[in-house]
Amino acid sequence: QPSTVDISLMSIRVGKIMKVWRHENADGLYCEEIDVGEDAPRQVVSGLVKYIPIGEMQDKIILVVCNMKPSKMRGVKSYAMVLCAKNADKSKVEFVKVPDGAKIGERVTFKGYQTIDGLGYLNSKKLKVIMPDLKTDSSGVATYKGVPFTVSSGICTSNFADSEIS
């Protein structure tokens, strides 16, 4: 188990939303089935109803934190977290954009940080240390401590510059 808490502990993968529907017990939540390159899609619950129309969710290529501890949200279990950028006043939210050509299930890498697999779930203490350093830079590039989110086909971005990613 590594002693430093950094982005190498977070398994961020490219995913594709295969199916999306409104959560039956919560107006602000969607339930999604997301293909992250495993045997079966993962069920994920996300609070994006007021930000992203359901029609823009289907078949979207997105980034997914895959080693979150599964949690129940209003009775539905969620097995991952989608990554979104927020504008300055948090009135707008969008998925972090994945460049064309990225492969479903591919792990996002960060130059200078090793990719560690098989660590199990990321606990909330470690998550609280890592998450504040996920931001877009002044050009809208998604970064961890200034290092771009990188996939085989390029770097991940957002329309929002200097914004929080969560």
N, C-alpha and C positions, 0 to 999 in steps of 0.2 A: 504494500500500500504506500503510494507516494506521500512524502511529508508536506510538500507544498500544495496549497489549494489554488489551482489555476485552471485555465480553459482545457488543459489536457485531460481533466477529470470529466468533462462534459461531452457526451456523445451526441453531436448534432449531425443529423443525416438529411439527405434530400428525400422528400416525400411527395406523394401525389394524392390529392383528395379524390377518392373513388366514389364516395357517397356522402351526402350531407343532408341533415334534416334538423328541424327545430326541436329542442329539448322539450318534452311534453310537460315538465314541471317547472320550467324556468324560462320566462320571456326573453331574457338577454343571452341565452346560451344556444349554441349549435352543438350537435353531435356529429362527428365525422368518422368515416372509415378511411384511414390513410395508409397507403402502401409505402413502406419504408424498406422494401427489398427483403422482407422476411416471408415465411411460409404463408402467413395470413396477414391481412391488414390490421392495423391497430385502431381501437376505438379511442377517440380523443374528444374531450368536451372543451369548448372554448367560448369565451364571452365576447363574441364579435358581432352579434346580431345588429347592434346599432351603428356599426362601422362599415361592415362589408355585406352587400346584398347577397342573398343565398345563391343567386345565379352566377355570381363571380367567384363562388367557392368551388363549385364542381370542376373537377379535372385540373385544378390549380396545382402548380409545382411550387412547393414551399419548403421551409426548413423546420425540422422537428427535433426537439430535445428528447432522445429516446431512453435515457437512463434516469428519468424522474420516477419517484416512487408512485405506483398507481394510487389514485385518490378518487373518492366518490364525490361527485358534484351533483347535488340535488337528486341523489339516488342512482345516478349513472356513473359507472367507473370510467376513469380516464387514464390511459396508459402512456401518455406522452404530453408534450406541450409544443404548440406551434409558436414560432418566433415572429414577432411583428415589430415594426418601428412606429413610434408615435410622434406627431408633430409637437411643437413647443408647448402649446396649451392643452395637449392631449385630447383635442376635439376630433382629431382624425387619426386613424390607425390603418396601417397597410401591412401585408405580408412582406417580409424581407424578400427581395427579388433574387431569384436564382438564375444565373445566365443560361441561355439556350445550350442544350447539349449535355447538361449535367445528367448523370445516371441516377435513377431511383435507387435509394439505399446507400448511395455514396456518402462517405463521411466527410464533413467539412474539416479542413485542416488550417492550421495557423503557423506560419513560418516562425521557427525558433521554439515551438512547443511540440513535444512528442505526442503521438496519438496513442492513448492507452485504452485497450479494450478489456472487457471482462471484469470491471471493477465493481459491478453491482450498482445499486441505486445511489444517486447523488442525494445526500441528506440535506435538509433545509438549511443547516448552518453553513455548509459549503456553498450551497446555492446563493445564499445571502452575500457571500464573499465575492463570488464570480459575477453575478448578474449586474451589479452597478457598473462594471467595466465593459459591458456590451453596449456599444453606441455607434451611431453613424458619424463620420467625420464631416468636414466642411464641404466635401464633394458628394456626400451621400453614400460613401463606401461603408459597408457594415464592418465593424472592427471589434477586436478585444484588445484593450490597452493600445490602440493604434495599429494593431496588426490585422490586415484584411481577412475576412471570412473567405476561404479559397476552396473551390471545387475544381475538378479536372478541366472544365471548360472556361474557367475565369474566376472573377471575384463577385461576391454578392453585394447588392446595393439597395438603396431606397430613394424615393423621391424626397424624403425629409433629411435635410442636413443637420448635423449637430443635434441628433435626437437620441432618445433612449430606445433600447431594444429590449423587449421582454415578451 
